[in-house]
Amino acid sequence: MPRDVSPRDVFVSGRVCLLGEHSDWAGTLANARSPGRCLVVGTREGLHAKCDYGADAYAFTMSAIDSSGRRATFACDLRDRERLSDEARAGGFWSYVCGTVLEVLDAYGDGEGCDYFRRGVAVRNYSTTLPTKKGLSSSAAVCVLIARCFNELYSLGMSTMDEMALAYRGESARTPSACGAMDQACAFGGDRAVVLTFDKGGSMDVREVECAGDICVLVGDLGRAKDTVTILASLQSAFKAGHEGALEAFGPKNEALITRALDAIKKSDAQALGVVYTDAQRVFDSVGRELCPSELDAPALHAVLEDEKCRALSYGGKGVGSQGDGCVQFVCKSSAAADELEAYLKTAYPAMGTFLRVTLGAR
C-alpha cells in the first residue's frame, strides 16, 4: 500500500564505466566469444529530488532542472497511455521519464484504470550535479529516479536490482535510446564499485568489488561533442558481422583486462590498475578508430592522454563510457596528485568542463 509519510527525498547517482565499455551488449549477442564484463562505480554527483502524491487523482507531474540551471515541467494523467507512449517515442529528456512510467504501470498497475496509483505522483528534481551527455549515465539516472519515486511512495517492494531492471526496460524498450544495461548500475549509488557480467540470452550478474584501500580516479569533461548513436551503430554492426577485431576486443581481451583490474583493485594497487587503463585504451583504439573514425579518432581525448604532465601525475588513463571526445579518466597517484592534475587540466585545456572524482575504497 502507499506510504503515509511524504514527501520523500530521493537521490540517484551517475556512474562511471571504469573498464569494459560496450561489453553489456557485446556479451549478450549470439556470436560473442566470451561473456561481457564491465567495471563501474557510482559518482557522488547525481539527481536530487523530492517526491509526493499528485495534486489531483491520477496526476503525474515532474519539474526538472539540469546542471545548467534550466527548468522545465511535464504533466500527464497516468491513464493517458497514448500521451505517455508518444512522449517516450519522441526522444529527449521526457522520453526517459515517460518510458519508465509506462514500465511501472505495466509491472505494478492494475490495468488501464491505474487505480493503484490513483493518488498520482509529483516529482521535483531540485538539484542536478551530474553533467549530461558525457557518458556518465545521466539519462539512466532519470529512469532510475522515476522507478525509485514510485517505489518509495507506493511501497512496491522493488530491490535495487528491480529498480535497475525496470529503468533499463523503460529506456531501452520505450525510447529511441540504444542504451546498454550497464548504464542503470547508477542505481547502486556513489563510490560503490560493482562488476557486471552479461551472457548470451541477456542474463546479468552483479557483484560488489572488494578493495583493500582507496584508489582515486579523476574524471574530466573534455568539453567537446560526440555522437553516441553513431558510435554504437558502427561498433554493433561490425560485431554482428563477425569483425575479428571487434569480437576479440569486446570478448576475450576485455575479459582478461577486467580480471587484471579486479586483482589490482582488491590489492589496492593503483599503479597496476593504471597499467590496465593504458592497455584497455590501446585495445579499444585498435578497433574503434578503424570502425568509427569520425567519432573514435577522438583528438581531444588522445591529446590529454598523451600529455606528459598528465602521465606524470597518473598511473594511466582512458576514455569513459562509449568513448570518443566525451570524458577522460585517470588513475591518480594520490589525492594530492589528483588536485594538481585537475588544476593543470583547467589551465592547459580551458575547453574542459566539469571535473568529478570517484574513490574505489574499502566498504
N, C-alpha and C positions, 0 to 999 in steps of 0.2 A: 504494500500500500504506500501511497505518497507519504513523505515525511511531514511532520507538523511544524518543524523549525525551518524557517527560511528568512532571508536569502542565505545562500551558501557561497563561500569563497572557493574558487576552483582555479588551479594553476596547471598548465601543461607546458613542458619544456620543449625546446628544439632538440635536435640530435645531430651529432657529427659522425659520419661514417669514417672511422679511422682507416680501415682496410676492407677490401672485398667489394668495392662498388660494382654494381651491375650483377653480382652473383645471385641476387634474390630472384631474378627472372631466368638467368642462365642455368642455374642448377635444377630448375623445375622442368626444363624442356626435354623432349624425348631423346635428343641426340647428345645430352650432357654426358661428359666423360667422368664426372665426379659430382657429388653434391655441391651446391653453392654454399659458401660460408662467408660471413661478414662480421666485423667487429665494430660496434657502435657504442657511443657514450652520449648521455643526455647533457644538455647545456644548462647553465644556471639562468640563461635568458629564455624568455618564452612569452606565453599569453596569460595575463591575469584577468579574471572575470568574476562577476557575481551572477548567480542565477536564482530565479524566484519563479513563482507561478505567474501566469499571464494576467493581464488586467481584465480580460474577458474570457469567456468559455472558449476552449479550443484555440486560443490565440497563441501564435508563436511570433516572437519579436526578438531581434538581435541588433544591438548597437555595437559597432566595432571600430577600433582605432588601430592604425598601423604605426610602424616605427617612425614615420614622418609626421605623425600627429593628425593625419586626416581621418575624419569620422564619417560614417555612413550608417544607414539603418535599413533593415529589411523586416517586413511584416507579412504574415500569411496565416490563413486559417489552416489548422492541421488536417482538416477534412478535404482541403483542396489539393488533391494529389496531382492534378494536372498542372497546377501552378508550380508546385514543388518540382515536378519532373521537368518541366520546361526550363526552369531556372537551373537545375542541375546539369542539363544538357548544354546550356548556353556557355559554360566555361567561366572562369574568373572566380573571385573570392566567394560569392554567394553560391556558386555551384557546389563547392565543398560542404558548405553548411546544409544546403537542401538535399544533397545526395545522402548525407549522413542521417538527416531527419527521416528520410524515406526508409532507410535501413532500420532505424529504431522502430518506426511504425510497423514495418513488416515483421520484425522479430518479436516485438513486445506489445503491439497494439491488438485490438480485438475486432479487426475488420474495418470497413470503411467509416464506421461511426467514430472510431478512435476514442471510445468512451473512457478508457483507462486514463487517457491524457486530457480529459475534459477541462482540467484546471489550467491547461496551457503551460507554456514555458517562456520566460523572459530572460535573455542573456545580455549582460552589459560587460563587454570587453573594455575595461577602463585603462589598461596599460599593455603595450606590446613592446618588448625589448629585444625581440628576435628579428634580425634582418630578413627580408623577404626575397625570394627568387635567387638565393645564394647556395642552394644545396644543403640547407640546414633544416629541412622538413617543416617549413612554415605552413604549407598547405595541409600536411598531415596533422600538424598540431591543431589546426582549426577543426578538423574532423574528429580528433580525439576529444577536443574541448566540448563539442556538441554531444558526443556519446556520454561523456562524463557528467555533463549537466543533467541530462535525462536520468542517468543512473543515480545521481545524488538526490534529485528531487522526488523521484518515483520509486526509490528503493528497488531497482531492477535486479540487484544482486550480481552485476557483472564484475568479474575479476579484471585485473589489468590486461590479461591476455584477451579476455572477451571484448573489452573496450577497443583494444588494438585491432582485433579481427573485424569488428563491426565498422570501425573507422576505415579500414582498408577496403572493405566492400563498398562503403559509401563513396569513396574516391575513385576506386578502380572500375567499378561496375556501373556507376551512375553518372560520372563526369567524363569529359574528354581527356582527363589526365591519364598519362601512361605510367603512373607511379609504381614503384616496387613495394613489396611487403616490408622491407626493412625500414621504410620511412616512418611507419607508425610505431616503431620502437621508441619514439619520443615519449610514449605513454609511461615508460618506466621511470622517468624523472631525471633530474640533474645530477651530473657526476656519477651516474650509475652505468658501468660498462657491462655490456652483455654480448655474447656471441650467438649469432643466429645461423642455423643450418637449414637449407632448403633442398628438398629432394624431389625427384620426379613424382608427379601426381599432385604437387602443391603442398605436401606436408612440411611443417616447420617446427623446429625445436629451438628453444630459447634457454640459455643458461647464463647465470651471472659469472663474471670473470673475477678470479682471485688476484689480489695484488698485495705484495708484501709492504710496499711503501709508496710514497707519492711520485708520480711522473707528471710533469707539467706539459701540456700541449697548448700552443698558441695558434689561434685561427684568425686569419685576416681576410676581409672582403677586398678583393682586388679592384673593385670599383669599375668593372667592365661588364658588358652584357654577354650573355651566352644563350644558346638555343638548345635547351634540354630535349625538346621533342625531336629535333634533328639528330642529336647525339644518339638517343635511344633507338630511333628508327634505323639509323645506319648500322649500329652495332648488332641489334636484334636480327636484322636482315642477313648480315654476314654469318652470324651464329647459326641461324636456322638453315642457311645454305651450306653449312658444313665447312666454313672457312677454318683452315687448320690453326692459324694463329689465334683466332678468337676462341676456338674450342679448348686450346691449351691454356691460354691466358686466364680465362674465366673458370677453368676447371682445375686440373691438377696443379698448375703453377700457383693459382690463387690459394688452393687448399694448403700447399706447402708453406706459403707466406703466412697464412693465418696461424698455422701450427707453431711456426717460429715466433710470431708475435705473442701468442698466448704464453709461451715459455718465458719470453723476456718480461712480460708484464707480471707473471707470477713471481718472478725473482726480483721485480722492481729494477730491472736492468734497462735504464733509459737509453744507454748507448746502443745496446743490441736492438732495441725497438727502432731507433733512428736508422740503423742499417737496413732493417726490414722496409721502412718507409722508402728509402732510396731505391732499393731493389724493386719494390712494388711499382713505383713510378716508372722505372725503366721498362718493366714488363708491360705496363699499360700503354706507354708511348709506342712500344714496338708494334702494337696492334692499332690503337686509336688513331695515331697520326696518318696511318695508311687508309683506314676505313672512313674517317670523317675529318679530313684535314682542315676544312673550313672552320670547325669548332675546336678540334683537339690538337692543332698545332699550338694553340694557346700561348701566344708570345708573352703576355703579361705574366702568366703563371711561371713559365720557364725562366724568364728574366730574373724573377725573385728567387727561384730555387737555385739558380746558378750564381747568385750574388755571393761574393766571397765573405762579406760581413755576416750574411745570414748563415752561411756554412760554419763560420767561426763560433757563433752563439748557439748553434743547434747541433744535434746528432744526425739530423736528416729531416727531409720534408717531402710533401707530396700535395696533390690536388685533393679536393673534397667532393663527395657526392658523385654526380655524373661526370665530374672533371671539367675541363675547359677553363675559361677565364672567369670563374665564379669566386672561389675562395682558395686560399692556400693554408696549409697547416704544418707546423714544425714541432718536433720533439725537442724541447729546450733543455739546455744543460743544467739549468737551475731556475728557480723562481726569479732570481735577480737577473739571470740571462734573458728571461722572457721579458722583463721590464725593459732591458736595454734593447732587445730586438724590436719590441713594439715601438719604442721611441725612434729607433733608426728607420724603420719602415715608414713611419708617419712623415719623416723628413725627406727620405730618399725617394719615396713613391707617393707623392701628395694626392694621387687619384684614389688611393686606397681609402676605404670607408671604415666600417665598424670592426673592432677587434674584440675577441672574446677568448676566454680560457676554459679549458676543461681539465680536471685533475683525475688521473687514474690513481686511486689510493685504497688503502685498507678500509673495509667497512665492518 
